[in-house]
Amino acid sequence: MSNLKSVFNYTVLTIVSIVSVFPFFWMVVSATNKSVEVTKGRLLPGNHFMENFRNLLDSTNLVNALMNSAKIAIITTLLAMLVSSLAGYGFEVFKSKTKDFVFNFLLLSMMIPFAALMVPLFRMFGTISQIFPGIGIDTMTAVILPTVTTAFLIFFFRQSTKMFPKEIIEAGRIDGLSEWGIFFKLYVPTMKTTYAAAAIITFMSSWNSYLWPLVILQSPENQTVPLLISNLGSSYSPDFGMIMTAIVIATLPTALIFFFMQKHFVAGMLGSVK
Amino acid sequence: MIPPAKANLDLIIKTDRNINQKHRIKNTIIGWSFVILATIMICTFYFYPMARALILSLQSGSGTNLTFVGLRNYARLFSDPTFLITVKNTVIYLIIQVPIMIILALFLAVLLNNPKLKLRGFFRTAIFLPCVTSLVAYSVIFKYLFSQDGLINVMLMKFSLISEPINWLADPFWAKVTIIIALTWRWTGYNMIFYLSALQNIDHSIYEAAKIDGASPVQQFFKITIPLLKPMILFTSITSTIGTLQLFDEVMNITQGGPGNATMTISQYIYNLSFKYTPDFGYAATVSYAIVIMIVFFSIIQFKVAGDKNE
């Protein structure tokens, strides 16, 4: 009886695992095959990866898109860490009734769907364009700014700050450190794992973001990786091998981060509810 | 005449109060300086645009030529067939996909929580893996997997499950099914991780005690596991609901909203109204308020449902 049950469990888990992994497997295998072989449903690795890769480099501006995405994701992550951890720390350490109210008010922004912000934000950056062309529509700044601060990250840092020993803050004050000194010299180094988890989540969502870049970026030289892939995917005579190669390359950074930092990644996701 | 000692004490209290007050003001300034940047950013990029959208939703016209039309945009919503279709599509995704995904995630989490299970780490990683892909990348993969001559049809025919290829993306019904399958593939593992972490926080002795009292595994699941996981189920169903109501990347890249408007979501309609058709920012803002209202509506329902069961 219990044997039967465990056979059932393993069967279910194996099937679900295969279904979960299969699209990855197919993507990697297809990246090594010619387009015709992909359409024929070949499931064995071939030796056309370099050819697909060269086609990709020749027909798209992949390197440029990778650079743009990297630049946006890195700057967004750095700014987000600074702004959100300052706020999370501030809301927890310098509590007051007004600050609690402000904090709760900021949390409301989590309920606002991006689709509702898209049009007014686009118009806002349109107005900015007329005064400061460098930070308006079709600029990296416009992609980065609205996504830097999220209530989720502030909440995440506030929750984590609860775990930061208050004695360290007191000790810092007695030793004559300023409040900023306490934050930068004591808090930041102590909370390394919190920062790691938050940075992974932010980097991934910035690297993968699609709708806002699609709206705000217009010139081809500003294209990011998701925009490039979306364009490849909607072509009329798709070169499947090449497209799969592009998707593999686009997925590589986030997949590597996931494998090397799996623990932090999961911790980051769960941070919001613990 | 005040005795000298008391005068002294008064002075001390007074200066103390002064220092205290100075200290308090200084503390208030420092406290706010930590949180002010984030507060300004959220107000600038969330609340201000929301307020602008409200004004915008009372205007109409193409591009930047906008005039006030009062509530006409809101009246237009109810007679706009495309809007009504996108609402219907979005609600279909919501009421079919979210429950399927949550039940599946819960089921898998319970299986994986068995401490005697071998290869737990492997299964967990495999099932969670879809979460590392970008929405665009996986959408493009699914688009090709489910195309008329795609691998899914080839395999289904090979195993004689179907006699002729299903036109997944060009049939209104199957196109929706494809979107639902894609969403379930991408997000089940994500939700499962939440349940798994909640399950691991449940003290195992509760189950031991239930077993001694003669509770069957099914009873244990419904009488212990489900009630203890209720906050997590509420959390995941609200985040999934909000996510589904904002659905855009997948539909845009798998079906482009087609065939016809059969898979189009509200978010995509807003995008089309603003950037694809002749731009009508006013009406687009009105439609976006429809999503806000739906999110609030569904969240309240979920809180109510979860709250009632608590009593």
Interface residues (C-beta under 8 A of the other chain):
Chain A: N9 V12 L13 V16 S17 V19 S20 V21 P23 F24 W26 M27 V38 T39 G41 V83 S84 L86 A87 Y89 G90 F91 V93 F94 S96 K99 V102 F103 L106 S109 M111 I112 P113 F114 A115 A116 L117 M118 V119 P120 L121 F122 R123 M124 L145 P146 V148 T149 A151 I154 E179 F183 M204 W207 N208 Y210 L211 L214 V215 V225 P226 I229 S230 L232 G233 S234 P238 F240 I243 M244 I247 A250 T251 T254 A255 I257 F258 Q262 V266 M269 L270 V273 K274
Chain B: N27 T28 I30 G31 W32 S33 F34 V35 L37 A38 T39 M41 I42 F45 Y46 F47 Y48 P49 M50 R52 A53 L56 L108 L111 L112 N114 L117 F122 F123 T125 A126 I127 F128 L129 P130 V132 T133 S134 L135 V136 A137 Y138 S139 V140 I141 F142 K143 Y144 L145 D149 L151 V154 M155 W185 G189 Y190 I193 F194 S197 M232 F235 I242 L245 Q246 F248 D249 M252 N253 Q256 I266 S267 I270 Y271 S274 F275 F281 A284 A285 S288 Y289 I291 V292 I295 V296 S299
